[in-house]
Structure formats: structure tokens, C-alpha cells
Amino acid sequence: MKIEMERFRVRAGKEARAREWIAFLRENPAAFRETLEPERMYVETIFFETVGDALYLWWYTLQGEDGAELSDSTHWLDERHAAYWRECIDPNEPSLLLTPEVHMSPERVEEAMRPLGE
């Protein structure tokens, strides 16, 4: 299982679009969930953080091995999600990736997160 917590800076002037992006994801939970299985994404949580005048988006994810990449998806939600990403995330600002040191969850939870059919 891959666990990540990563922060990305929103381009200056794109803060309202970034909030629209997250609202779009929140308003389409069924479609969002459809995209999780091919990615073997068990948990995806997005946070906002404001530091001074800068807005950041944090992604916390738990993902199984060999999941599909967002860039390979043809799902309409992923295509729009990727378009928002390209518009809103500042590619000139390095992301901040936190390294997990300890992760614990009950065995029954980890068993439930195994891909269907395995």
C-alpha cells in the first residue's frame, strides 16, 4: 500500500477556480467513487491550507499497488479533474511530500481494502 500526503501550491489568481474544482468533486461523489477502483485508490482526501497570500491543496491518499494513473483515465470526471489541475496548480512551485513513518490500521480494514477478486 502506498500512503502519501503531498502539498501543491495554487497559482496566484486561481484561488477561486481551485475552490470551484473542489466543489465540483464534492458535488459528484458517485462519479468520483467510480474513478477510485481503477486507480486502486482506497482513500483520497483533499485539504486547503492558506499561508500568507498563498493557497495550497494537500492530498492524503492510500493507494494499492498497480493502480491506474489519472493521466490514463478516460472517465469524464478525471478529464475535468486533470484540466482543473493544469489550470490551478503552479508547476514552478515544488510540491511538498511528507514521508509516513508509521501507519496502523486494523487488519480487517486492510483486508477490506484489497482489490476485488483478490
Biopython code that builds the backbone (N, CA, C, O; Angstrom):
import numpy as np
from Bio.PDB.StructureBuilder import StructureBuilder

atoms = [
    (1, "MET", "N", (0.851, -1.172, 0.000)),
    (1, "MET", "CA", (0.000, 0.000, 0.000)),
    (1, "MET", "C", (0.901, 1.240, 0.000)),
    (1, "MET", "O", (1.897, 1.297, 0.721)),
    (2, "LYS", "N", (0.538, 2.213, -0.807)),
    (2, "LYS", "CA", (1.273, 3.473, -0.884)),
    (2, "LYS", "C", (0.465, 4.540, -0.150)),
    (2, "LYS", "O", (-0.716, 4.744, -0.433)),
    (3, "ILE", "N", (1.114, 5.216, 0.791)),
    (3, "ILE", "CA", (0.473, 6.274, 1.565)),
    (3, "ILE", "C", (1.202, 7.571, 1.266)),
    (3, "ILE", "O", (2.426, 7.645, 1.380)),
    (4, "GLU", "N", (0.444, 8.599, 0.882)),
    (4, "GLU", "CA", (1.066, 9.883, 0.578)),
    (4, "GLU", "C", (0.286, 11.036, 1.191)),
    (4, "GLU", "O", (-0.938, 11.001, 1.320)),
    (5, "MET", "N", (1.042, 12.054, 1.560)),
    (5, "MET", "CA", (0.489, 13.342, 1.970)),
    (5, "MET", "C", (1.342, 14.364, 1.250)),
    (5, "MET", "O", (2.519, 14.538, 1.567)),
    (6, "GLU", "N", (0.735, 15.054, 0.263)),
    (6, "GLU", "CA", (1.516, 15.947, -0.580)),
    (6, "GLU", "C", (0.783, 17.272, -0.774)),
    (6, "GLU", "O", (-0.437, 17.321, -0.930)),
    (7, "ARG", "N", (1.582, 18.352, -0.757)),
    (7, "ARG", "CA", (1.031, 19.699, -0.865)),
    (7, "ARG", "C", (1.448, 20.328, -2.194)),
    (7, "ARG", "O", (2.595, 20.204, -2.625)),
    (8, "PHE", "N", (0.482, 21.011, -2.839)),
    (8, "PHE", "CA", (0.705, 21.687, -4.109)),
    (8, "PHE", "C", (0.211, 23.123, -4.006)),
    (8, "PHE", "O", (-0.866, 23.383, -3.468)),
    (9, "ARG", "N", (1.004, 24.048, -4.523)),
    (9, "ARG", "CA", (0.611, 25.453, -4.481)),
    (9, "ARG", "C", (-0.333, 25.773, -5.642)),
    (9, "ARG", "O", (-0.126, 25.343, -6.776)),
    (10, "VAL", "N", (-1.364, 26.533, -5.324)),
    (10, "VAL", "CA", (-2.302, 27.024, -6.338)),
    (10, "VAL", "C", (-1.696, 28.288, -6.947)),
    (10, "VAL", "O", (-1.163, 29.142, -6.237)),
    (11, "ARG", "N", (-1.786, 28.390, -8.259)),
    (11, "ARG", "CA", (-1.279, 29.581, -8.949)),
    (11, "ARG", "C", (-1.960, 30.835, -8.393)),
    (11, "ARG", "O", (-3.151, 30.824, -8.082)),
    (12, "ALA", "N", (-1.187, 31.906, -8.274)),
    (12, "ALA", "CA", (-1.763, 33.188, -7.849)),
    (12, "ALA", "C", (-2.856, 33.583, -8.829)),
    (12, "ALA", "O", (-2.673, 33.500, -10.044)),
    (13, "GLY", "N", (-3.987, 34.010, -8.298)),
    (13, "GLY", "CA", (-5.123, 34.400, -9.133)),
    (13, "GLY", "C", (-6.061, 33.257, -9.484)),
    (13, "GLY", "O", (-7.111, 33.489, -10.085)),
    (14, "LYS", "N", (-5.705, 32.019, -9.121)),
    (14, "LYS", "CA", (-6.541, 30.854, -9.447)),
    (14, "LYS", "C", (-7.217, 30.270, -8.199)),
    (14, "LYS", "O", (-7.738, 29.156, -8.238)),
    (15, "GLU", "N", (-7.208, 31.019, -7.104)),
    (15, "GLU", "CA", (-7.778, 30.511, -5.857)),
    (15, "GLU", "C", (-9.266, 30.197, -5.985)),
    (15, "GLU", "O", (-9.725, 29.164, -5.498)),
    (16, "ALA", "N", (-10.026, 31.085, -6.638)),
    (16, "ALA", "CA", (-11.473, 30.842, -6.812)),
    (16, "ALA", "C", (-11.708, 29.606, -7.679)),
    (16, "ALA", "O", (-12.616, 28.823, -7.402)),
    (17, "ARG", "N", (-10.897, 29.424, -8.725)),
    (17, "ARG", "CA", (-11.038, 28.226, -9.579)),
    (17, "ARG", "C", (-10.700, 26.968, -8.792)),
    (17, "ARG", "O", (-11.340, 25.932, -8.977)),
    (18, "ALA", "N", (-9.707, 27.044, -7.919)),
    (18, "ALA", "CA", (-9.353, 25.883, -7.107)),
    (18, "ALA", "C", (-10.508, 25.513, -6.177)),
    (18, "ALA", "O", (-10.802, 24.332, -5.990)),
    (19, "ARG", "N", (-11.150, 26.498, -5.608)),
    (19, "ARG", "CA", (-12.308, 26.218, -4.737)),
    (19, "ARG", "C", (-13.473, 25.653, -5.560)),
    (19, "ARG", "O", (-14.208, 24.789, -5.083)),
    (20, "GLU", "N", (-13.638, 26.138, -6.787)),
    (20, "GLU", "CA", (-14.649, 25.593, -7.701)),
    (20, "GLU", "C", (-14.329, 24.131, -8.023)),
    (20, "GLU", "O", (-15.228, 23.292, -8.081)),
    (21, "TRP", "N", (-13.059, 23.834, -8.230)),
    (21, "TRP", "CA", (-12.590, 22.473, -8.514)),
    (21, "TRP", "C", (-12.996, 21.529, -7.395)),
    (21, "TRP", "O", (-13.565, 20.467, -7.647)),
    (22, "ILE", "N", (-12.704, 21.915, -6.161)),
    (22, "ILE", "CA", (-13.027, 21.052, -5.029)),
    (22, "ILE", "C", (-14.541, 20.928, -4.874)),
    (22, "ILE", "O", (-15.043, 19.856, -4.535)),
    (23, "ALA", "N", (-15.269, 22.012, -5.118)),
    (23, "ALA", "CA", (-16.741, 21.947, -5.077)),
    (23, "ALA", "C", (-17.254, 20.978, -6.141)),
    (23, "ALA", "O", (-18.186, 20.216, -5.887)),
    (24, "PHE", "N", (-16.651, 21.004, -7.331)),
    (24, "PHE", "CA", (-17.016, 20.078, -8.409)),
    (24, "PHE", "C", (-16.845, 18.629, -7.946)),
    (24, "PHE", "O", (-17.729, 17.801, -8.167)),
    (25, "LEU", "N", (-15.723, 18.322, -7.311)),
    (25, "LEU", "CA", (-15.501, 16.954, -6.820)),
    (25, "LEU", "C", (-16.527, 16.596, -5.740)),
    (25, "LEU", "O", (-17.070, 15.492, -5.731)),
    (26, "ARG", "N", (-16.783, 17.535, -4.839)),
    (26, "ARG", "CA", (-17.738, 17.309, -3.752)),
    (26, "ARG", "C", (-19.153, 17.087, -4.291)),
    (26, "ARG", "O", (-19.920, 16.313, -3.719)),
    (27, "GLU", "N", (-19.500, 17.760, -5.386)),
    (27, "GLU", "CA", (-20.844, 17.670, -5.968)),
    (27, "GLU", "C", (-21.047, 16.427, -6.825)),
    (27, "GLU", "O", (-22.167, 16.160, -7.260)),
    (28, "ASN", "N", (-19.992, 15.665, -7.074)),
    (28, "ASN", "CA", (-20.083, 14.473, -7.928)),
    (28, "ASN", "C", (-19.515, 13.236, -7.225)),
    (28, "ASN", "O", (-18.613, 12.585, -7.753)),
    (29, "PRO", "N", (-20.039, 12.908, -6.032)),
    (29, "PRO", "CA", (-19.439, 11.806, -5.269)),
    (29, "PRO", "C", (-19.547, 10.450, -5.962)),
    (29, "PRO", "O", (-18.622, 9.643, -5.863)),
    (30, "ALA", "N", (-20.632, 10.182, -6.648)),
    (30, "ALA", "CA", (-20.771, 8.873, -7.304)),
    (30, "ALA", "C", (-19.731, 8.725, -8.411)),
    (30, "ALA", "O", (-19.078, 7.687, -8.517)),
    (31, "ALA", "N", (-19.579, 9.748, -9.223)),
    (31, "ALA", "CA", (-18.586, 9.696, -10.301)),
    (31, "ALA", "C", (-17.171, 9.646, -9.731)),
    (31, "ALA", "O", (-16.316, 8.922, -10.240)),
    (32, "PHE", "N", (-16.930, 10.415, -8.677)),
    (32, "PHE", "CA", (-15.616, 10.410, -8.030)),
    (32, "PHE", "C", (-15.293, 8.989, -7.563)),
    (32, "PHE", "O", (-14.187, 8.495, -7.781)),
    (33, "ARG", "N", (-16.254, 8.342, -6.928)),
    (33, "ARG", "CA", (-16.025, 6.970, -6.440)),
    (33, "ARG", "C", (-15.771, 5.988, -7.589)),
    (33, "ARG", "O", (-14.990, 5.049, -7.442)),
    (34, "GLU", "N", (-16.430, 6.206, -8.727)),
    (34, "GLU", "CA", (-16.198, 5.329, -9.890)),
    (34, "GLU", "C", (-14.734, 5.345, -10.319)),
    (34, "GLU", "O", (-14.214, 4.340, -10.803)),
    (35, "THR", "N", (-14.082, 6.468, -10.144)),
    (35, "THR", "CA", (-12.689, 6.596, -10.581)),
    (35, "THR", "C", (-11.714, 5.940, -9.610)),
    (35, "THR", "O", (-10.569, 5.675, -9.977)),
    (36, "LEU", "N", (-12.139, 5.679, -8.398)),
    (36, "LEU", "CA", (-11.228, 5.157, -7.377)),
    (36, "LEU", "C", (-10.825, 3.704, -7.609)),
    (36, "LEU", "O", (-9.662, 3.356, -7.406)),
    (37, "GLU", "N", (-11.745, 2.854, -8.025)),
    (37, "GLU", "CA", (-11.436, 1.429, -8.194)),
    (37, "GLU", "C", (-10.323, 1.182, -9.210)),
    (37, "GLU", "O", (-9.377, 0.461, -8.894)),
    (38, "PRO", "N", (-10.394, 1.756, -10.429)),
    (38, "PRO", "CA", (-9.305, 1.509, -11.385)),
    (38, "PRO", "C", (-7.945, 1.996, -10.871)),
    (38, "PRO", "O", (-6.908, 1.422, -11.204)),
    (39, "GLU", "N", (-7.959, 3.049, -10.066)),
    (39, "GLU", "CA", (-6.721, 3.587, -9.509)),
    (39, "GLU", "C", (-6.245, 2.800, -8.279)),
    (39, "GLU", "O", (-5.146, 3.015, -7.768)),
    (40, "ARG", "N", (-7.105, 1.886, -7.824)),
    (40, "ARG", "CA", (-6.867, 1.183, -6.553)),
    (40, "ARG", "C", (-6.638, 2.189, -5.427)),
    (40, "ARG", "O", (-5.807, 1.997, -4.540)),
    (41, "MET", "N", (-7.412, 3.268, -5.505)),
    (41, "MET", "CA", (-7.347, 4.329, -4.514)),
    (41, "MET", "C", (-8.357, 4.012, -3.425)),
    (41, "MET", "O", (-9.566, 4.022, -3.660)),
    (42, "TYR", "N", (-7.851, 3.732, -2.234)),
    (42, "TYR", "CA", (-8.727, 3.363, -1.121)),
    (42, "TYR", "C", (-9.218, 4.586, -0.366)),
    (42, "TYR", "O", (-10.342, 4.607, 0.135)),
    (43, "VAL", "N", (-8.378, 5.596, -0.289)),
    (43, "VAL", "CA", (-8.744, 6.844, 0.386)),
    (43, "VAL", "C", (-8.112, 7.991, -0.389)),
    (43, "VAL", "O", (-6.929, 7.943, -0.727)),
    (44, "GLU", "N", (-8.893, 9.011, -0.664)),
    (44, "GLU", "CA", (-8.362, 10.247, -1.244)),
    (44, "GLU", "C", (-9.064, 11.393, -0.533)),
    (44, "GLU", "O", (-10.285, 11.536, -0.608)),
    (45, "THR", "N", (-8.282, 12.198, 0.153)),
    (45, "THR", "CA", (-8.798, 13.322, 0.914)),
    (45, "THR", "C", (-8.013, 14.561, 0.508)),
    (45, "THR", "O", (-6.786, 14.523, 0.410)),
    (46, "ILE", "N", (-8.724, 15.658, 0.273)),
    (46, "ILE", "CA", (-8.084, 16.897, -0.162)),
    (46, "ILE", "C", (-8.371, 17.978, 0.882)),
    (46, "ILE", "O", (-9.501, 18.139, 1.344)),
    (47, "PHE", "N", (-7.321, 18.709, 1.237)),
    (47, "PHE", "CA", (-7.406, 19.786, 2.221)),
    (47, "PHE", "C", (-6.964, 21.100, 1.583)),
    (47, "PHE", "O", (-6.171, 21.104, 0.642)),
    (48, "PHE", "N", (-7.480, 22.212, 2.102)),
    (48, "PHE", "CA", (-6.983, 23.546, 1.771)),
    (48, "PHE", "C", (-6.070, 24.011, 2.893)),
    (48, "PHE", "O", (-6.286, 23.681, 4.060)),
    (49, "GLU", "N", (-5.042, 24.786, 2.530)),
    (49, "GLU", "CA", (-4.196, 25.460, 3.508)),
    (49, "GLU", "C", (-3.856, 26.829, 2.922)),
    (49, "GLU", "O", (-3.522, 26.942, 1.742)),
    (50, "THR", "N", (-3.942, 27.864, 3.753)),
    (50, "THR", "CA", (-3.541, 29.199, 3.346)),
    (50, "THR", "C", (-2.337, 29.608, 4.172)),
    (50, "THR", "O", (-2.364, 29.556, 5.401)),
    (51, "VAL", "N", (-1.273, 30.016, 3.480)),
    (51, "VAL", "CA", (-0.058, 30.501, 4.124)),
    (51, "VAL", "C", (0.212, 31.883, 3.539)),
    (51, "VAL", "O", (0.554, 32.009, 2.363)),
    (52, "GLY", "N", (0.058, 32.913, 4.358)),
    (52, "GLY", "CA", (0.175, 34.279, 3.836)),
    (52, "GLY", "C", (-0.889, 34.488, 2.785)),
    (52, "GLY", "O", (-2.078, 34.324, 3.057)),
    (53, "ASP", "N", (-0.469, 34.850, 1.580)),
    (53, "ASP", "CA", (-1.410, 35.056, 0.481)),
    (53, "ASP", "C", (-1.536, 33.832, -0.420)),
    (53, "ASP", "O", (-2.295, 33.849, -1.390)),
    (54, "ALA", "N", (-0.804, 32.782, -0.109)),
    (54, "ALA", "CA", (-0.771, 31.600, -0.974)),
    (54, "ALA", "C", (-1.766, 30.541, -0.512)),
    (54, "ALA", "O", (-1.909, 30.282, 0.683)),
    (55, "LEU", "N", (-2.454, 29.931, -1.486)),
    (55, "LEU", "CA", (-3.370, 28.817, -1.221)),
    (55, "LEU", "C", (-2.689, 27.535, -1.670)),
    (55, "LEU", "O", (-2.089, 27.478, -2.743)),
    (56, "TYR", "N", (-2.790, 26.517, -0.843)),
    (56, "TYR", "CA", (-2.224, 25.204, -1.148)),
    (56, "TYR", "C", (-3.325, 24.162, -1.066)),
    (56, "TYR", "O", (-4.271, 24.303, -0.292)),
    (57, "LEU", "N", (-3.195, 23.124, -1.862)),
    (57, "LEU", "CA", (-4.043, 21.942, -1.755)),
    (57, "LEU", "C", (-3.166, 20.796, -1.278)),
    (57, "LEU", "O", (-2.078, 20.569, -1.809)),
    (58, "TRP", "N", (-3.642, 20.086, -0.284)),
    (58, "TRP", "CA", (-2.977, 18.893, 0.249)),
    (58, "TRP", "C", (-3.776, 17.671, -0.172)),
    (58, "TRP", "O", (-5.003, 17.670, -0.077)),
    (59, "TRP", "N", (-3.097, 16.635, -0.632)),
    (59, "TRP", "CA", (-3.715, 15.351, -0.950)),
    (59, "TRP", "C", (-3.196, 14.318, 0.032)),
    (59, "TRP", "O", (-1.988, 14.152, 0.200)),
    (60, "TYR", "N", (-4.132, 13.619, 0.685)),
    (60, "TYR", "CA", (-3.799, 12.473, 1.522)),
    (60, "TYR", "C", (-4.400, 11.261, 0.828)),
    (60, "TYR", "O", (-5.611, 11.201, 0.612)),
    (61, "THR", "N", (-3.549, 10.284, 0.475)),
    (61, "THR", "CA", (-4.046, 9.130, -0.263)),
    (61, "THR", "C", (-3.502, 7.821, 0.297)),
    (61, "THR", "O", (-2.369, 7.756, 0.775)),
    (62, "LEU", "N", (-4.317, 6.795, 0.229)),
    (62, "LEU", "CA", (-3.925, 5.408, 0.469)),
    (62, "LEU", "C", (-4.268, 4.680, -0.811)),
    (62, "LEU", "O", (-5.430, 4.625, -1.213)),
    (63, "GLN", "N", (-3.251, 4.118, -1.451)),
    (63, "GLN", "CA", (-3.447, 3.517, -2.765)),
    (63, "GLN", "C", (-2.805, 2.144, -2.806)),
    (63, "GLN", "O", (-1.711, 1.940, -2.280)),
    (64, "GLY", "N", (-3.492, 1.211, -3.435)),
    (64, "GLY", "CA", (-2.960, -0.120, -3.628)),
    (64, "GLY", "C", (-1.932, -0.142, -4.744)),
    (64, "GLY", "O", (-1.752, 0.840, -5.465)),
    (65, "GLU", "N", (-1.272, -1.264, -4.873)),
    (65, "GLU", "CA", (-0.247, -1.426, -5.906)),
    (65, "GLU", "C", (-0.877, -1.528, -7.291)),
    (65, "GLU", "O", (-1.996, -2.020, -7.437)),
    (66, "ASP", "N", (-0.158, -1.066, -8.296)),
    (66, "ASP", "CA", (-0.530, -1.206, -9.700)),
    (66, "ASP", "C", (-1.852, -0.537, -10.068)),
    (66, "ASP", "O", (-2.574, -1.024, -10.938)),
    (67, "GLY", "N", (-2.168, 0.570, -9.412)),
    (67, "GLY", "CA", (-3.373, 1.307, -9.768)),
    (67, "GLY", "C", (-3.167, 2.093, -11.047)),
    (67, "GLY", "O", (-2.044, 2.477, -11.374)),
    (68, "ALA", "N", (-4.246, 2.333, -11.769)),
    (68, "ALA", "CA", (-4.189, 3.122, -12.996)),
    (68, "ALA", "C", (-3.817, 4.563, -12.660)),
    (68, "ALA", "O", (-4.130, 5.060, -11.578)),
    (69, "GLU", "N", (-3.159, 5.215, -13.584)),
    (69, "GLU", "CA", (-2.786, 6.613, -13.414)),
    (69, "GLU", "C", (-3.918, 7.512, -13.887)),
    (69, "GLU", "O", (-4.654, 7.161, -14.808)),
    (70, "LEU", "N", (-4.055, 8.662, -13.259)),
    (70, "LEU", "CA", (-5.058, 9.639, -13.662)),
    (70, "LEU", "C", (-4.885, 9.996, -15.134)),
    (70, "LEU", "O", (-5.867, 10.149, -15.859)),
    (71, "SER", "N", (-3.647, 10.127, -15.571)),
    (71, "SER", "CA", (-3.377, 10.520, -16.957)),
    (71, "SER", "C", (-3.846, 9.481, -17.978)),
    (71, "SER", "O", (-4.014, 9.808, -19.153)),
    (72, "ASP", "N", (-4.058, 8.238, -17.547)),
    (72, "ASP", "CA", (-4.522, 7.183, -18.445)),
    (72, "ASP", "C", (-6.041, 7.051, -18.475)),
    (72, "ASP", "O", (-6.585, 6.318, -19.301)),
    (73, "SER", "N", (-6.717, 7.747, -17.592)),
    (73, "SER", "CA", (-8.165, 7.618, -17.471)),
    (73, "SER", "C", (-8.895, 8.381, -18.566)),
    (73, "SER", "O", (-8.482, 9.468, -18.968)),
    (74, "THR", "N", (-9.989, 7.790, -19.042)),
    (74, "THR", "CA", (-10.875, 8.473, -19.990)),
    (74, "THR", "C", (-12.213, 8.808, -19.337)),
    (74, "THR", "O", (-13.142, 9.245, -20.018)),
    (75, "HIS", "N", (-12.318, 8.609, -18.031)),
    (75, "HIS", "CA", (-13.547, 8.938, -17.300)),
    (75, "HIS", "C", (-13.742, 10.451, -17.344)),
    (75, "HIS", "O", (-12.783, 11.202, -17.163)),
    (76, "TRP", "N", (-14.968, 10.903, -17.582)),
    (76, "TRP", "CA", (-15.241, 12.330, -17.722)),
    (76, "TRP", "C", (-14.819, 13.121, -16.492)),
    (76, "TRP", "O", (-14.326, 14.241, -16.624)),
    (77, "LEU", "N", (-15.000, 12.567, -15.304)),
    (77, "LEU", "CA", (-14.613, 13.299, -14.099)),
    (77, "LEU", "C", (-13.097, 13.461, -14.033)),
    (77, "LEU", "O", (-12.608, 14.539, -13.695)),
    (78, "ASP", "N", (-12.354, 12.415, -14.349)),
    (78, "ASP", "CA", (-10.894, 12.514, -14.332)),
    (78, "ASP", "C", (-10.389, 13.503, -15.372)),
    (78, "ASP", "O", (-9.423, 14.225, -15.126)),
    (79, "GLU", "N", (-11.035, 13.541, -16.530)),
    (79, "GLU", "CA", (-10.614, 14.502, -17.556)),
    (79, "GLU", "C", (-10.807, 15.935, -17.073)),
    (79, "GLU", "O", (-9.950, 16.789, -17.301)),
    (80, "ARG", "N", (-11.917, 16.197, -16.413)),
    (80, "ARG", "CA", (-12.153, 17.553, -15.880)),
    (80, "ARG", "C", (-11.232, 17.829, -14.696)),
    (80, "ARG", "O", (-10.722, 18.941, -14.552)),
    (81, "HIS", "N", (-11.019, 16.836, -13.860)),
    (81, "HIS", "CA", (-10.110, 16.949, -12.714)),
    (81, "HIS", "C", (-8.709, 17.319, -13.208)),
    (81, "HIS", "O", (-8.070, 18.206, -12.643)),
    (82, "ALA", "N", (-8.233, 16.654, -14.244)),
    (82, "ALA", "CA", (-6.906, 16.939, -14.803)),
    (82, "ALA", "C", (-6.850, 18.342, -15.406)),
    (82, "ALA", "O", (-5.825, 19.016, -15.306)),
    (83, "ALA", "N", (-7.939, 18.786, -16.027)),
    (83, "ALA", "CA", (-7.977, 20.137, -16.597)),
    (83, "ALA", "C", (-7.886, 21.185, -15.492)),
    (83, "ALA", "O", (-7.158, 22.168, -15.628)),
    (84, "TYR", "N", (-8.619, 20.982, -14.404)),
    (84, "TYR", "CA", (-8.509, 21.897, -13.259)),
    (84, "TYR", "C", (-7.069, 21.900, -12.737)),
    (84, "TYR", "O", (-6.512, 22.958, -12.444)),
    (85, "TRP", "N", (-6.475, 20.712, -12.623)),
    (85, "TRP", "CA", (-5.096, 20.608, -12.139)),
    (85, "TRP", "C", (-4.163, 21.481, -12.986)),
    (85, "TRP", "O", (-3.405, 22.296, -12.459)),
    (86, "ARG", "N", (-4.235, 21.296, -14.299)),
    (86, "ARG", "CA", (-3.349, 22.049, -15.198)),
    (86, "ARG", "C", (-3.577, 23.560, -15.065)),
    (86, "ARG", "O", (-2.632, 24.343, -15.149)),
    (87, "GLU", "N", (-4.816, 23.956, -14.859)),
    (87, "GLU", "CA", (-5.137, 25.376, -14.741)),
    (87, "GLU", "C", (-4.723, 25.949, -13.390)),
    (87, "GLU", "O", (-4.253, 27.084, -13.318)),
    (88, "CYS", "N", (-4.893, 25.178, -12.323)),
    (88, "CYS", "CA", (-4.760, 25.731, -10.978)),
    (88, "CYS", "C", (-3.433, 25.477, -10.272)),
    (88, "CYS", "O", (-2.992, 26.324, -9.495)),
    (89, "ILE", "N", (-2.794, 24.362, -10.509)),
    (89, "ILE", "CA", (-1.580, 24.028, -9.760)),
    (89, "ILE", "C", (-0.366, 24.694, -10.412)),
    (89, "ILE", "O", (-0.172, 24.620, -11.625)),
    (90, "ASP", "N", (0.429, 25.335, -9.589)),
    (90, "ASP", "CA", (1.618, 26.054, -10.057)),
    (90, "ASP", "C", (2.753, 25.059, -10.311)),
    (90, "ASP", "O", (3.300, 24.506, -9.358)),
    (91, "PRO", "N", (3.119, 24.819, -11.581)),
    (91, "PRO", "CA", (4.160, 23.835, -11.868)),
    (91, "PRO", "C", (5.572, 24.325, -11.502)),
    (91, "PRO", "O", (6.515, 23.535, -11.457)),
    (92, "ASN", "N", (5.702, 25.617, -11.245)),
    (92, "ASN", "CA", (7.007, 26.175, -10.894)),
    (92, "ASN", "C", (7.305, 26.094, -9.400)),
    (92, "ASN", "O", (8.427, 26.357, -8.969)),
    (93, "GLU", "N", (6.307, 25.732, -8.623)),
    (93, "GLU", "CA", (6.470, 25.603, -7.170)),
    (93, "GLU", "C", (6.586, 24.116, -6.837)),
    (93, "GLU", "O", (5.646, 23.360, -7.081)),
    (94, "PRO", "N", (7.714, 23.688, -6.286)),
    (94, "PRO", "CA", (7.850, 22.264, -5.953)),
    (94, "PRO", "C", (6.796, 21.836, -4.924)),
    (94, "PRO", "O", (6.439, 22.595, -4.023)),
    (95, "SER", "N", (6.318, 20.619, -5.082)),
    (95, "SER", "CA", (5.375, 20.093, -4.101)),
    (95, "SER", "C", (6.137, 19.739, -2.830)),
    (95, "SER", "O", (7.365, 19.654, -2.824)),
    (96, "LEU", "N", (5.395, 19.540, -1.774)),
    (96, "LEU", "CA", (5.967, 19.105, -0.503)),
    (96, "LEU", "C", (5.375, 17.743, -0.194)),
    (96, "LEU", "O", (4.171, 17.620, 0.033)),
    (97, "LEU", "N", (6.215, 16.722, -0.185)),
    (97, "LEU", "CA", (5.764, 15.352, 0.060)),
    (97, "LEU", "C", (6.213, 14.930, 1.448)),
    (97, "LEU", "O", (7.407, 14.902, 1.744)),
    (98, "LEU", "N", (5.244, 14.601, 2.296)),
    (98, "LEU", "CA", (5.559, 14.096, 3.629)),
    (98, "LEU", "C", (5.751, 12.588, 3.550)),
    (98, "LEU", "O", (5.026, 11.898, 2.833)),
    (99, "THR", "N", (6.729, 12.085, 4.289)),
    (99, "THR", "CA", (7.020, 10.650, 4.306)),
    (99, "THR", "C", (6.389, 10.030, 5.546)),
    (99, "THR", "O", (6.691, 10.445, 6.665)),
    (100, "PRO", "N", (5.520, 9.045, 5.360)),
    (100, "PRO", "CA", (4.928, 8.411, 6.547)),
    (100, "PRO", "C", (5.970, 7.567, 7.277)),
    (100, "PRO", "O", (6.726, 6.819, 6.657)),
    (101, "GLU", "N", (5.998, 7.694, 8.565)),
    (101, "GLU", "CA", (6.916, 6.920, 9.400)),
    (101, "GLU", "C", (6.218, 5.719, 10.022)),
    (101, "GLU", "O", (6.815, 4.655, 10.186)),
    (102, "VAL", "N", (4.961, 5.900, 10.363)),
    (102, "VAL", "CA", (4.183, 4.816, 10.966)),
    (102, "VAL", "C", (2.761, 4.913, 10.433)),
    (102, "VAL", "O", (2.182, 5.997, 10.360)),
    (103, "HIS", "N", (2.219, 3.779, 10.070)),
    (103, "HIS", "CA", (0.809, 3.702, 9.683)),
    (103, "HIS", "C", (0.236, 2.450, 10.336)),
    (103, "HIS", "O", (0.796, 1.361, 10.215)),
    (104, "MET", "N", (-0.862, 2.615, 11.013)),
    (104, "MET", "CA", (-1.530, 1.481, 11.635)),
    (104, "MET", "C", (-3.005, 1.522, 11.273)),
    (104, "MET", "O", (-3.641, 2.576, 11.286)),
    (105, "SER", "N", (-3.521, 0.372, 10.958)),
    (105, "SER", "CA", (-4.954, 0.224, 10.771)),
    (105, "SER", "C", (-5.295, -1.215, 11.120)),
    (105, "SER", "O", (-4.449, -2.101, 11.002)),
    (106, "PRO", "N", (-6.524, -1.453, 11.548)),
    (106, "PRO", "CA", (-6.910, -2.815, 11.882)),
    (106, "PRO", "C", (-6.774, -3.737, 10.667)),
    (106, "PRO", "O", (-6.990, -3.313, 9.532)),
    (107, "GLU", "N", (-6.419, -4.980, 10.911)),
    (107, "GLU", "CA", (-6.271, -5.943, 9.821)),
    (107, "GLU", "C", (-7.548, -6.053, 9.002)),
    (107, "GLU", "O", (-7.488, -6.195, 7.781)),
    (108, "ARG", "N", (-8.700, -5.989, 9.657)),
    (108, "ARG", "CA", (-9.967, -6.106, 8.934)),
    (108, "ARG", "C", (-10.154, -4.943, 7.963)),
    (108, "ARG", "O", (-10.764, -5.118, 6.908)),
    (109, "VAL", "N", (-9.644, -3.767, 8.298)),
    (109, "VAL", "CA", (-9.729, -2.619, 7.395)),
    (109, "VAL", "C", (-8.800, -2.840, 6.209)),
    (109, "VAL", "O", (-9.196, -2.612, 5.066)),
    (110, "GLU", "N", (-7.574, -3.278, 6.462)),
    (110, "GLU", "CA", (-6.634, -3.540, 5.378)),
    (110, "GLU", "C", (-7.133, -4.666, 4.480)),
    (110, "GLU", "O", (-6.960, -4.609, 3.262)),
    (111, "GLU", "N", (-7.735, -5.666, 5.056)),
    (111, "GLU", "CA", (-8.300, -6.780, 4.254)),
    (111, "GLU", "C", (-9.429, -6.255, 3.364)),
    (111, "GLU", "O", (-9.551, -6.662, 2.208)),
    (112, "ALA", "N", (-10.246, -5.358, 3.900)),
    (112, "ALA", "CA", (-11.347, -4.796, 3.130)),
    (112, "ALA", "C", (-10.860, -3.924, 1.980)),
    (112, "ALA", "O", (-11.601, -3.695, 1.025)),
    (113, "MET", "N", (-9.637, -3.439, 2.055)),
    (113, "MET", "CA", (-9.108, -2.573, 1.007)),
    (113, "MET", "C", (-8.418, -3.349, -0.117)),
    (113, "MET", "O", (-7.941, -2.742, -1.076)),
    (114, "ARG", "N", (-8.358, -4.642, -0.017)),
    (114, "ARG", "CA", (-7.745, -5.420, -1.103)),
    (114, "ARG", "C", (-8.629, -5.304, -2.340)),
    (114, "ARG", "O", (-9.852, -5.228, -2.221)),
    (115, "PRO", "N", (-8.028, -5.291, -3.519)),
    (115, "PRO", "CA", (-8.826, -5.181, -4.753)),
    (115, "PRO", "C", (-9.842, -6.312, -4.884)),
    (115, "PRO", "O", (-9.617, -7.427, -4.414)),
    (116, "LEU", "N", (-10.943, -6.009, -5.520)),
    (116, "LEU", "CA", (-11.980, -7.017, -5.749)),
    (116, "LEU", "C", (-11.392, -8.186, -6.534)),
    (116, "LEU", "O", (-10.627, -7.981, -7.476)),
    (117, "GLY", "N", (-11.740, -9.385, -6.156)),
    (117, "GLY", "CA", (-11.283, -10.583, -6.863)),
    (117, "GLY", "C", (-9.942, -11.121, -6.392)),
    (117, "GLY", "O", (-9.473, -12.134, -6.909)),
    (118, "GLU", "N", (-9.315, -10.465, -5.421)),
    (118, "GLU", "CA", (-8.030, -10.988, -4.904)),
    (118, "GLU", "C", (-8.217, -11.580, -3.532)),
    (118, "GLU", "O", (-7.258, -12.068, -2.934)),
]
sb = StructureBuilder()
sb.init_structure("model")
sb.init_model(0)
sb.init_chain("A")
sb.init_seg("    ")
for serial, (resi, resn, name, xyz) in enumerate(atoms, 1):
    if name == "N":
        sb.init_residue(resn, " ", resi, " ")
    sb.init_atom(name, np.array(xyz, "f"), 0.0, 1.0, " ", f" {name:<3s}", serial, name[0])
structure = sb.get_structure()
